[in-house]
Amino acid sequence: MIIKPAISVISSDRVEHRIDLHLQLATRSGSDRELALEKTVTHSRIGIRHPNNGSDRKLALEETVAYTPLINSHDHLIGNWVPRAGENRPYPNSHIWVEDMKDSVSYHERNLFWINDGSFILQEPAAYKLALLGSYKNLFSGCGIVQDHAPVQGKEYYRGFPIKVDDNYRQCHSLTLGNWWGGEDAIKEMKLTQGRMPFIIHLGEGVDEITHGEFAKLMQLDLLKPNTLMIHGIAFSGEEIKKIACVGASICWCPTSNYYLIGKTMDIESAFRHNANVCIGTDSTMSGGVNLIAEFHKIREHFPSIKGNLLFKMVTENAVKALMLPREYACLNPKHTRNLLLVDANDNDPFENLLTIEATSIRYLMLDGIPIFGDADWLELLAVSDADYSFFKVGNRDKFVLGDPIKINNYIDAVLGYHKDFPYLPF
């Protein structure tokens, strides 16, 4: 099928008007992710196939903007409970909050559903349901890919999500707390990357002497490499950010979480001045915002001069570099469109339009040729079986979504004995 949106954002520096996008659906001989979805998320089988008679059909879609799906470079999928935790803010560092969080109302309520016993084996059914819920938080804000910062799980864990949860990484929680949640020590984890996958670590999340010393310790351990992805960086000096840029490493900026916990965020002006590779993450809703679009609004609140095309670059091209993802996820490909986020045009500037995205306004979301979410009539339009999808209404629009987030929410309600409302779910 060929569609013609009003505007197509090919990349952060290229916008086209009324060009053809050639949609490419996954087939049975398609990606590993599709075959994995068949085993784990779907009710019986993945029904995706090429349209029988519509491969040459053209559809003009006025008042729409097309993007490549967004990328959330930092989340903790099991941590997307609400409300946020932290009664003693602002904290000098996040390590204190980690312990303080365990006394919060939110943490104790989550314990009624899943108790974190310290093993971080996330394939366990209750933990996995929470992780699935976190993936829908991302999906409903236009994200096709999310980095789940947790100990690396078995391959089967990553194959059952409706969106792509990146599995190509090694990690350490932080240098100060070590890998308390599982995995090897930081040096061993970096060695396991062999330079071919990102090494992800919380670093400099605070304003005290401890967090100000973490970058020097990273350097001392020879852990600043091109594949290093440092989360937060509030304590980084301008000179440290310059070193990060010179090496070609990356920083993930999580402003909502930073302001909530610490009352301060990283020196983003220095990062831009030194051309450091900065991507954006949400953190979990235990400290962060509702979703990636909320991060855009938080950034605009504090840094109104940051342009929309730079925001877009940080959640596409920069994220692909930081997470060492295939380049196909960085830009929209008009001739072979397997990855697509199609939304209502609510602003004449397509980059400013990003800030208007919500579940209601998403017309169609597809990753790796798999329809994930959108207006329900797309399934019929593309001749896709609806056996693998659930349906609900947002406002006056009927929506489809891969898998069944309502069922997950209902399951949580049944365990708790009352309804739990998650603000990132649109129903």
Sequence and secondary structure as in RCSB ss.txt:
>XXXX:A:sequence
MIIKPAISVISSDRVEHRIDLHLQLATRSGSDRELALEKTVTHSRIGIRHPNNGSDRKLALEETVAYTPLINSHD
HLIGNWVPRAGENRPYPNSHIWVEDMKDSVSYHERNLFWINDGSFILQEPAAYKLALLGSYKNLFSGCGIVQDHA
PVQGKEYYRGFPIKVDDNYRQCHSLTLGNWWGGEDAIKEMKLTQGRMPFIIHLGEGVDEITHGEFAKLMQLDLLK
PNTLMIHGIAFSGEEIKKIACVGASICWCPTSNYYLIGKTMDIESAFRHNANVCIGTDSTMSGGVNLIAEFHKIR
EHFPSIKGNLLFKMVTENAVKALMLPREYACLNPKHTRNLLLVDANDNDPFENLLTIEATSIRYLMLDGIPIFGD
ADWLELLAVSDADYSFFKVGNRDKFVLGDPIKINNYIDAVLGYHKDFPYLPF
>XXXX:A:secstr
 EEEEEEEEEETTEEEES  EEB    TTS HHHHHHHHHTSSS       SS TT EEEEEEEEEE  EEEEEE
 GGG  SS   SS S SBHHHHHHHHTTSHHHHHHHTT    S   TTSHHHHHHHHHHHHHHHTTTEEEEEE S
S   HHHHTTSSSEE    EEEEETTTBSTTSS  HHHHHHHHTTSS EEEEE  BSSHHHHTHHHHHHHTT   
TTEEEEE TT  HHHHHHHHHHT EEEE HHHHHHHTS    HHHHHHTT EEEE    TTTS SSHHHHHHHHH
HH TTS HHHHHHHTTHHHHHHHT  GGGTS  TTSB SEEEEE  SSSTTGGGGG  GGGEEEEEETTEEEEEE
THHHHHTT  STTEEEEEETTEEEEEES HHHHHHHHHHHHTS    TTS  
